[in-house]
Each structure stands twice: as C-alpha cells, then as structure tokens.
C-alpha cells in the first residue's frame, strides 16, 4: 500500500486552503485514534493526512460571553479534567473520562468524536442536553450548527468537503443546571457503549425538575432526544409513578437494533435502568 501524503499546517487558514484546493485528497486528523480502526472495517486508505495538531489554540477551552467554547482539538483527558467543563457540563466531563484507555483519552479529541458520527459516541449525548452547537469553518467563514442537526446518519454529518470542525459551544449555566451521564459497555473502559443516557435539568428546592433534556446514544442511527420522556419529567418530582412512567417512555422512544454487542430488547430495557441512575444523580447531587 502506498503511504498517504502528509501535511501539517501551522495555521487554520493554511489548513483550509489545502482542503479547498483538493477536498477529496485530504483526511483531517488530530488524534487519529479511529482512523486505523475504520480502515480495518473497510474504509479506503486516505490519499492524504491533514494533521491539525500544529495549529495553535485548536484545543483551547474558554468561557466568554456566557458561553463555554471548546476547541475541536481538545482531548478527552482535557475535557474530563477541566474545571470549567466540570462546572458547566458535568455529564460531558464524565463521558470524556470514560472513553477508551488513558492513551486514547490523551490523543482522541472532541472534534474527532463528532466528525466520526458514531451513534455510540459518548461525548454527543451530553452535548445534546446542554444545547450545544458545532462550529464549521470553510471558505465562506464560520457557521454554527445545532448539535441535533450535525449528524445525518452513522458516519455522516453536514460537514462539507471543504469545512473543518473547529469548535463547540454551549451556554455557561454553572451548577444551576445539573447534568449526568450513564453508559453500558462490556467493560468499564475500552468498550463501545451498548447504550448511553445523558440527562440535564434544573432542580428546584422541593425537588421539582425543570428544563429537562434527555438524550440517548447507541439506540438509533444517530444520538436522539427523548422528548416524550422529557415531557413526563418536566415539572414533576422524581420517584414512584413518575419514575415508572419516565422509564416506560424512554424504552418506547429508543429505536435499538440487535447486533453482536447487544440485543434490541436488552438495549431498550437498559435505557430505563440508565435513566433511573442519571436522574437520581441529578436529584441527589451526588456527582458533579
């Protein structure tokens, strides 16, 4: 096999110029942790690797104008450890800390997790529940895409051939809005999620849930919002009939398949189990 050509631009403009000149000839990479895996699954070897690690600030995390802004090159390890992420999106910090091994977390990036568009990507359900947007930069400038519109199917996104994923942003809400993430894998680490659930809500003094968002991973062609479940939980106090109704709703909303990793019925049942764990975490505030 002929080795692909290689470029390591020093600026974002340089990277975009290379991509614009030959959109089909370059595969953007940063951590590159999924590239070999996807090639072994049948993806053709890339003609060229566009290495984005030389671009200064590409993985920066900052809070500005009421938004948490995360550069696409931020590693999973950085997300898990960053106090701003832990404060404003604890579900995202937890999800990032569960991905792969330490080696993978120190190389894999948020932008790569998004661009791969796996329905089992662990960072995506937490981004759904915080109302995130994805920044795509191309020849015509930057456009912000709601996270729910970004993936169009397994391995497919709205990113154009001359676009790069450059950042993610979501409202900075401090600890007023709590979030939690739960996943089921074959092992605690080094396993793709069979099911994942993220929940965010504002919890009033009497335990009433407000502004509820629920997202499910690995149970549909893309990550999905569980809007019926949200409706059951909105304005309610967790427990008893509310908990049973919410778990019933989330099992109905899941659209899982049976594959080598898990059966359809099992995945559907586990959606309810993980929802219970996530909401309980939010209500008792035991994890942040």
C-alpha positions as CSV (number, residue, x, y, z in Angstrom):
1,X,0.0,0.0,0.0
2,X,1.3,3.4,-1.0
3,X,1.8,5.7,2.1
4,X,-0.5,8.7,2.1
5,X,0.9,12.2,1.6
6,X,1.2,14.3,4.7
7,X,0.7,17.9,5.6
8,X,1.0,19.7,9.0
9,X,-0.3,23.2,8.5
10,X,0.7,25.9,11.1
11,X,-2.5,27.9,10.9
12,X,-6.2,27.3,10.3
13,X,-6.1,29.4,7.2
14,X,-3.4,27.2,5.8
15,X,-5.3,24.0,6.6
16,X,-8.5,25.4,4.9
17,X,-6.5,26.4,1.8
18,X,-5.1,22.9,1.4
19,X,-8.6,21.4,1.9
20,X,-10.2,23.9,-0.6
21,X,-7.6,23.1,-3.2
22,X,-8.2,19.3,-3.0
23,X,-11.3,18.5,-0.9
24,X,-11.2,14.7,-1.7
25,X,-7.5,14.4,-1.3
26,X,-7.2,15.2,2.4
27,X,-8.5,13.5,5.5
28,X,-8.3,15.8,8.5
29,X,-6.9,14.2,11.6
30,X,-5.9,15.3,15.1
31,X,-5.7,12.3,17.5
32,X,-6.3,9.8,14.7
33,X,-7.4,7.2,17.2
34,X,-10.3,5.9,15.0
35,X,-8.5,6.0,11.6
36,X,-6.9,2.6,11.7
37,X,-10.0,1.0,13.2
38,X,-12.1,2.4,10.4
39,X,-9.6,1.2,7.7
40,X,-9.8,-2.3,9.2
41,X,-13.6,-2.1,8.9
42,X,-13.3,-1.4,5.1
43,X,-12.6,2.3,4.8
44,X,-10.2,3.0,1.9
45,X,-6.8,4.3,3.0
46,X,-6.7,8.1,2.8
47,X,-4.9,9.8,0.0
48,X,-3.5,12.4,2.3
49,X,-3.5,13.1,6.0
50,X,-4.1,16.7,7.1
51,X,-2.6,16.9,10.6
52,X,-4.2,19.6,12.6
53,X,-2.0,19.3,15.7
54,X,0.3,22.1,14.6
55,X,-2.5,24.8,14.8
56,X,-2.1,26.9,17.9
57,X,-5.1,27.1,20.2
58,X,-7.0,24.4,18.3
59,X,-7.8,22.6,21.6
60,X,-8.4,25.7,23.9
61,X,-11.3,25.7,26.4
62,X,-12.6,29.1,27.5
63,X,-15.7,30.8,28.8
64,X,-16.7,34.0,27.0
65,X,-20.0,36.0,26.5
66,X,-21.9,33.5,28.6
67,X,-20.8,30.5,26.5
68,X,-18.4,27.7,27.1
69,X,-16.3,27.4,23.9
70,X,-14.3,24.2,23.4
71,X,-11.8,23.9,20.5
72,X,-12.2,20.8,18.3
73,X,-8.7,19.7,19.3
74,X,-9.5,19.4,23.0
75,X,-8.6,15.9,24.1
76,X,-11.0,13.7,26.1
77,X,-8.5,13.9,29.0
78,X,-8.5,17.7,28.9
79,X,-12.3,17.7,29.0
80,X,-12.5,15.3,31.9
81,X,-10.1,17.4,34.0
82,X,-11.1,20.9,33.1
83,X,-12.9,22.7,35.9
84,X,-15.0,24.8,33.5
85,X,-16.4,21.7,31.8
86,X,-16.9,20.0,35.1
87,X,-18.8,23.1,36.4
88,X,-21.0,23.8,33.3
89,X,-21.4,20.4,31.8
90,X,-20.5,17.6,34.3
91,X,-22.1,15.0,32.1
92,X,-19.6,15.9,29.3
93,X,-16.6,15.7,31.7
94,X,-17.8,12.3,33.0
95,X,-18.4,10.9,29.5
96,X,-14.9,12.1,28.3
97,X,-13.4,10.4,31.3
98,X,-14.9,7.0,30.4
99,X,-13.7,6.9,26.8
100,X,-11.2,4.2,26.0
101,X,-7.9,4.0,27.8
102,X,-5.6,6.8,29.2
103,X,-3.7,6.6,25.9
104,X,-6.9,7.1,23.8
105,X,-8.1,9.9,26.1
106,X,-4.8,11.7,25.7
107,X,-4.9,11.5,21.9
108,X,-8.6,11.4,20.9
109,X,-10.4,14.7,20.6
110,X,-13.9,16.2,20.8
111,X,-13.8,17.2,17.2
112,X,-12.9,13.8,16.0
113,X,-15.6,12.2,18.1
114,X,-18.2,14.5,16.5
115,X,-16.8,14.1,12.9
116,X,-16.9,10.3,13.1
117,X,-20.6,10.5,13.7
118,X,-20.9,7.2,15.6
119,X,-24.3,6.8,17.2
120,X,-22.4,5.4,20.2
121,X,-20.1,8.4,20.6
122,X,-20.0,9.1,24.3
123,X,-19.5,12.9,24.2
124,X,-22.5,13.5,22.0
125,X,-25.5,12.8,24.4
126,X,-24.0,15.2,27.0
127,X,-23.7,17.9,24.2
128,X,-27.4,17.3,23.3
129,X,-28.6,18.0,26.8
130,X,-26.6,21.2,27.2
131,X,-27.9,22.6,23.9
132,X,-24.5,22.7,22.1
133,X,-23.7,24.0,18.7
134,X,-20.9,22.9,16.4
135,X,-18.7,25.4,14.5
136,X,-17.9,24.5,10.9
137,X,-15.3,26.8,9.2
138,X,-15.0,26.8,5.4
139,X,-14.2,29.1,2.5
140,X,-17.3,31.3,3.4
141,X,-16.5,31.6,7.1
142,X,-17.9,30.1,10.2
143,X,-21.4,28.6,10.6
144,X,-22.8,27.2,13.8
145,X,-24.9,24.1,13.5
146,X,-27.1,22.8,16.4
147,X,-25.7,19.6,17.7
148,X,-29.0,17.8,16.9
149,X,-28.7,18.7,13.2
150,X,-25.0,17.8,12.9
151,X,-25.1,14.0,12.3
152,X,-27.3,12.8,9.5
153,X,-26.7,9.1,10.0
154,X,-24.0,6.6,11.0
155,X,-20.7,8.1,9.8
156,X,-22.4,11.0,8.1
157,X,-22.6,14.7,9.0
158,X,-23.5,18.0,7.5
159,X,-19.8,19.0,7.2
160,X,-18.9,19.9,3.7
161,X,-15.8,18.6,1.9
162,X,-14.1,22.0,2.4
163,X,-15.2,22.5,6.0
164,X,-13.4,21.8,9.3
165,X,-15.0,21.2,12.7
166,X,-13.3,23.9,14.7
167,X,-15.2,24.3,18.0
168,X,-18.3,23.5,20.1
169,X,-20.1,26.0,22.3
170,X,-23.0,25.8,24.8
171,X,-24.5,28.1,27.5
172,X,-22.5,28.5,30.7
173,X,-25.0,27.8,33.4
174,X,-22.9,26.9,36.3
175,X,-24.4,24.4,38.8
176,X,-27.9,25.8,38.4
177,X,-28.5,23.2,35.7
178,X,-27.3,19.7,36.7
179,X,-26.4,17.0,34.2
180,X,-25.4,13.4,34.4
181,X,-24.2,10.7,32.0
182,X,-24.6,6.9,32.3
183,X,-23.4,4.2,29.9
184,X,-23.4,0.5,29.5
185,X,-20.4,-1.3,28.0
186,X,-18.9,-4.8,28.0
187,X,-16.2,-3.4,30.3
188,X,-15.8,-0.2,32.3
189,X,-13.3,1.0,29.7
190,X,-12.0,0.1,26.2
191,X,-15.5,-0.8,25.1
192,X,-18.0,1.0,22.8
193,X,-21.2,1.9,24.6
194,X,-24.1,-0.5,24.1
195,X,-26.5,2.2,25.5
196,X,-25.9,5.6,26.9
197,X,-28.1,8.2,28.5
198,X,-27.5,11.8,29.3
199,X,-29.9,14.0,31.4
200,X,-29.9,17.7,32.3
201,X,-32.3,19.6,34.4
202,X,-32.8,22.4,36.9
203,X,-33.8,21.1,40.2
204,X,-35.9,23.3,42.4
205,X,-35.8,23.3,46.2
206,X,-38.7,20.9,46.5
207,X,-37.2,18.5,44.0
208,X,-39.3,19.6,41.0
209,X,-37.5,19.1,37.7
210,X,-37.4,21.9,35.2
211,X,-35.9,22.4,31.7
212,X,-35.4,18.7,31.4
213,X,-33.4,17.3,28.5
214,X,-32.8,13.6,27.9
215,X,-30.6,12.2,25.1
216,X,-29.9,8.6,24.2
217,X,-26.9,7.1,22.5
218,X,-26.3,3.8,20.6
219,X,-30.1,3.1,20.3
220,X,-30.8,4.8,16.9
221,X,-28.9,5.7,13.7
222,X,-27.8,8.9,15.5
223,X,-28.0,10.2,19.0
224,X,-31.6,11.2,19.8
225,X,-33.5,13.4,22.1
226,X,-36.1,11.5,24.2
227,X,-38.8,14.2,24.1
228,X,-41.7,12.1,25.5
229,X,-39.6,11.2,28.5
230,X,-38.7,14.8,28.9
231,X,-42.4,15.6,29.0
232,X,-43.0,13.1,31.7
233,X,-40.3,14.5,33.9
234,X,-40.9,18.2,33.3
235,X,-42.5,19.8,36.3
236,X,-42.5,16.5,38.2
237,X,-40.8,15.3,41.3
238,X,-38.7,12.1,40.7
239,X,-39.9,8.9,42.3
240,X,-42.8,6.5,42.3
241,X,-45.2,6.8,39.4
242,X,-43.2,9.5,37.8
243,X,-40.1,7.3,37.7
244,X,-42.1,4.3,36.3
245,X,-43.7,6.5,33.6
246,X,-40.4,8.0,32.6
247,X,-38.7,4.6,32.3
248,X,-41.6,3.3,30.2
249,X,-41.4,6.4,28.0
250,X,-37.7,6.1,27.4
251,X,-38.0,2.4,26.5
252,X,-40.6,3.3,23.9
253,X,-38.6,6.1,22.4
254,X,-35.4,4.0,21.9
255,X,-35.0,2.5,18.5
256,X,-32.2,0.0,19.0
257,X,-31.1,-2.9,16.8
258,X,-29.7,-6.3,17.6
259,X,-26.1,-6.7,16.8
260,X,-23.0,-8.6,18.1
261,X,-22.8,-6.3,21.1
262,X,-26.3,-6.5,22.5
263,X,-29.9,-7.4,21.6
264,X,-32.7,-5.0,20.9
265,X,-34.8,-5.9,23.9
266,X,-31.9,-5.7,26.3
267,X,-30.8,-2.3,25.0
268,X,-34.4,-1.0,25.3
269,X,-34.6,-2.3,28.9
270,X,-31.3,-0.7,29.8
271,X,-32.4,2.7,28.7
272,X,-34.8,2.7,31.6
273,X,-32.1,1.5,34.1
274,X,-29.6,4.1,33.0
275,X,-32.3,6.9,33.0
276,X,-33.0,6.0,36.6
277,X,-29.4,6.2,37.5
278,X,-28.9,9.5,35.7
279,X,-31.9,11.3,37.2
280,X,-31.1,10.0,40.7
281,X,-27.7,11.5,40.3
282,X,-29.1,14.9,39.4
283,X,-31.7,14.9,42.1
284,X,-29.3,13.9,44.9
285,X,-26.4,15.9,43.6
286,X,-24.0,13.2,44.5
287,X,-21.9,13.5,41.3
288,X,-20.5,16.7,39.8
